[in-house]
């Protein structure tokens, strides 16, 4: 299972998040026009650790941004807080997939999409994990 699949499974299994968005969790871009509230996430870069010979040792670090869409600022902020609480300081198996050594809070931001009238709140984490070959 990939890191992205593990994140998706983790979010979809969190009842606080699914109580807010239902099944509207997207890996990558959210489909414009889909209902609100909704959550999307995407990787912003990944590094893998190597031993002194240059061979991968199975440790990775990825920056992942989560975008929380809603009709109001309050609703978008509540979804962002649910995501933050679900991920911050998570360690162990994530979503039945990769082993996560740590989810480190990086930043949070807010915005508004004038084309769709969506309020957007974001949160980004550095996720440190063990890579596997399966």
C-alpha positions as CSV (number, residue, x, y, z in Angstrom):
1,X,0.0,0.0,0.0
2,X,1.4,3.4,-0.9
3,X,1.6,6.4,1.5
4,X,-1.3,8.1,-0.4
5,X,-3.5,5.0,-0.1
6,X,-2.7,4.7,3.6
7,X,-3.6,8.4,4.1
8,X,-6.9,8.0,2.3
9,X,-7.8,4.8,4.3
10,X,-6.9,6.6,7.5
11,X,-9.0,9.7,6.7
12,X,-12.0,7.5,5.5
13,X,-11.9,5.5,8.7
14,X,-12.0,8.6,11.0
15,X,-15.6,9.1,11.9
16,X,-15.1,12.8,12.9
17,X,-14.0,13.5,9.4
18,X,-16.5,11.3,7.6
19,X,-19.3,12.9,9.7
20,X,-18.3,16.2,8.1
21,X,-17.5,15.2,4.5
22,X,-19.2,11.8,4.0
23,X,-17.3,10.1,1.2
24,X,-16.0,13.3,-0.4
25,X,-12.3,12.6,0.3
26,X,-10.1,13.1,-2.8
27,X,-6.5,12.2,-3.4
28,X,-5.3,14.9,-5.7
29,X,-7.6,17.7,-7.0
30,X,-11.2,17.9,-5.9
31,X,-13.6,17.7,-8.8
32,X,-15.0,21.2,-9.3
33,X,-18.8,21.3,-8.7
34,X,-18.8,18.4,-6.3
35,X,-20.7,19.0,-3.1
36,X,-19.4,20.7,0.0
37,X,-17.9,20.1,2.5
38,X,-15.0,18.1,0.9
39,X,-11.4,17.2,1.6
40,X,-8.5,16.7,-0.8
41,X,-4.9,16.0,-0.2
42,X,-1.8,15.8,-2.3
43,X,1.9,15.2,-1.8
44,X,4.2,18.2,-2.2
45,X,7.5,16.3,-2.3
46,X,9.1,13.2,-1.0
47,X,12.6,12.2,0.1
48,X,13.9,8.8,0.9
49,X,16.9,8.0,3.1
50,X,19.9,6.2,1.8
51,X,22.7,4.3,3.4
52,X,26.4,5.1,2.8
53,X,26.4,3.1,-0.4
54,X,23.5,5.1,-1.8
55,X,20.9,2.2,-1.5
56,X,17.5,3.1,-0.1
57,X,17.1,2.0,3.5
58,X,13.3,2.1,3.5
59,X,12.7,5.4,5.3
60,X,10.8,8.2,3.6
61,X,9.6,11.7,4.4
62,X,6.8,13.4,2.5
63,X,5.1,16.8,2.7
64,X,1.4,16.4,2.3
65,X,-1.1,19.3,2.0
66,X,-4.8,18.8,3.0
67,X,-7.3,21.2,1.6
68,X,-10.6,21.6,3.4
69,X,-13.5,23.0,1.3
70,X,-16.8,24.3,2.8
71,X,-19.4,27.0,2.3
72,X,-18.4,28.9,5.4
73,X,-15.2,29.8,7.1
74,X,-16.4,28.2,10.3
75,X,-17.1,24.9,8.6
76,X,-13.8,24.8,6.7
77,X,-11.9,25.6,9.9
78,X,-13.8,22.8,11.7
79,X,-12.8,20.3,9.0
80,X,-9.2,21.4,9.1
81,X,-9.1,21.0,12.9
82,X,-10.6,17.4,12.5
83,X,-7.8,16.6,10.0
84,X,-5.1,18.1,12.2
85,X,-6.3,16.2,15.3
86,X,-6.5,12.9,13.3
87,X,-3.0,13.2,11.9
88,X,-0.9,15.3,14.4
89,X,1.5,13.1,16.3
90,X,0.1,9.9,14.7
91,X,2.6,7.0,14.9
92,X,2.1,3.4,13.9
93,X,0.4,1.7,11.0
94,X,-1.7,4.2,9.1
95,X,-4.8,3.1,7.3
96,X,-3.7,-0.5,7.3
97,X,-0.7,0.4,5.2
98,X,2.7,2.1,5.8
99,X,4.3,2.5,9.2
100,X,4.3,6.1,10.2
101,X,7.1,7.3,12.5
102,X,5.6,10.8,12.9
103,X,3.2,13.4,11.4
104,X,4.8,16.7,12.0
105,X,2.6,19.9,11.7
106,X,4.2,22.2,9.1
107,X,1.7,25.0,8.6
108,X,-1.9,26.1,8.1
109,X,-3.4,28.7,5.8
110,X,-6.8,30.0,4.6
111,X,-8.2,31.2,1.3
112,X,-11.3,31.7,-0.8
113,X,-12.0,30.5,-4.3
114,X,-13.9,33.4,-6.1
115,X,-14.8,31.2,-9.1
116,X,-16.7,28.6,-7.0
117,X,-17.5,30.6,-3.8
118,X,-15.8,27.9,-1.8
119,X,-13.9,28.7,1.5
120,X,-10.7,26.7,1.7
121,X,-8.6,26.1,4.7
122,X,-5.3,24.1,4.4
123,X,-3.0,22.2,6.7
124,X,0.3,20.6,5.8
125,X,2.2,17.8,7.5
126,X,5.6,16.2,7.1
127,X,4.9,12.5,7.3
128,X,7.9,10.3,8.2
129,X,7.3,6.7,7.3
130,X,8.9,3.4,6.4
131,X,8.8,2.4,2.8
132,X,8.1,-1.2,1.9
133,X,8.4,-3.1,-1.4
134,X,4.8,-4.3,-1.2
